[in-house]
Amino acid sequence: VCPRGQRTDDNKICRECMGSPDRYDWLYLGFMAMLPLVLHWFFIEWYSGKKSSSALLQHVTALFECSIAAIVTLLVSDPVGSLHIRSCKVKKLSDWYTMLYNPSPDYITTVHCTHEAVYPLYTIVFIYYAFCLVLMMLLRPLLVKKIACGLGKSDRFKSIYAALYFFPILTVLQAVGGGLLYYAFPYIILVLSLVTLAVYMSASEVESFKDLLVRKKRLVVLVSHWLLHAYGIISISKLDKLEQDLPLLALVPAPALFYLLTAKYTEPSRILSEGGNGH
């Protein structure tokens, strides 16, 4: 077993992690940092309703909490006081699950060699979530109590209660599936951004460009999904070859344009009426 901040080399000797996270590592950490923020925004919007004017301020507060938590997490990580972090390179999936590879030399006694081979990509996420939770409990209740006058007493704190549920879920997700998420997160982003955009536009009854321009909120949601989609494309390509990878970003608006161009042909009432005429 190696001390924290070290991992074994090819000769099974513990060596200090002196490297820096590469671009893909930073993109992974960015994804894990975005998860609680996106969930905060979703539940704030879900529970604020149409009569509350406090949603925007809560959105800004959630962004502030997660941003400060991310900065503090980087500052307390080694080297302390710097936004730069040192790390060990991820070589394979099993690096994330060293606890599954404890040897049993005599098939009776297990030698526990568990350590963080992917330092600090595994534990830094837990530290970040802890700071997010602490900052939320310090700031949000006071804010909501003062500004959420449009909601009932039982409703105004529901977005905070939701966070008390999803933070433990995110923690377990990182503990169990951190390595799988590391390799799969670009594709998860692409699929989720496509599905949620289609669901939102369908639920909002957006069928043309004019429907998008009627309300600013719809444009904000559309641009947010485009940014997520671009993030997923960048994560997959890693922008190793700019001349090949940058043109892929032109595909970002394609799903929304396809939806708007085909929505009128898939209107349920139209399909039902045409089906009735056919019979």
C-alpha positions, 0 to 999 in steps of 0.5 A: 500500500502506498501513502496518499499522493503516491502510486506504484511504478512498474517495479512495484515501488511507491513513487510520488505523483508529480504529474499534472492532470491532462486535458481529459482529466480536467474535463472529467473533473468539470463534468463531476463539478457540473452535476450538482450545479445542474441538479440544483438548477433543475430542482430550483426551477421545478419547485419555484413554479410560475408565481415565484420571482426568486428563481433567478437569484437562487440559480445565481446563488447555486452557481456561486456556491459551486464555483467557490466550492471548486476554487476552495477544493483546488486550494486545499489540494496538494500543493496547498494554496495553488489552483494547480494540482499534482496527479498520477496518470490514469492508465487503465480502468483497474486503477480506480478499483485497487480494493478489488486487487488485494492479493492473497499469497497463501489463499488465507490471509489477504494483504490490503494494498488499497490506495488511490492510484488515480490520485487525486481524481477519486477523492477530490470529487468527494471533497468538492461535494462536501464543500458544496453541501456546507456552502449550500447549508450556510447560504441558501436557507437564509436567502430562500427565507428572505426572498421566496415570498411567492411560495408557501412555507412548505414549498420554499425549502424543497429545492434544498431538501432535494439537494440533501437527497442527491448529494448522497446519491452523487457520492455513492455514484462516484464511490462505485462508478468513478472509473466507469464515469471517467471513460463514459462521461462524454457519451453520457453528456451527449445522450442526456443533452439530446434527451432532455432537450427533446423532452423540454421542447416537447413539454413546452410545445415548441414547434417553430423558431417563433415559439423559441423567441417568445420567451427568453427562458426557452432560449436560455435552456436551448443555449445551455443544452448547446453548451453541454453538447459542445462540452461532450463533443470536446471531451470525446475529441479531446481537441487533439487535432484542432483542424479535424475536431473544431469543425465537429462543433458545427454539429451542436445546433443540429439536433435542435434544428432537426427537432424544429424542422420535423416537429410539425410532422409528428404532432400527435393530434395531426397523426390521430386525425390522419389515422382517423381519416385513413380508416 
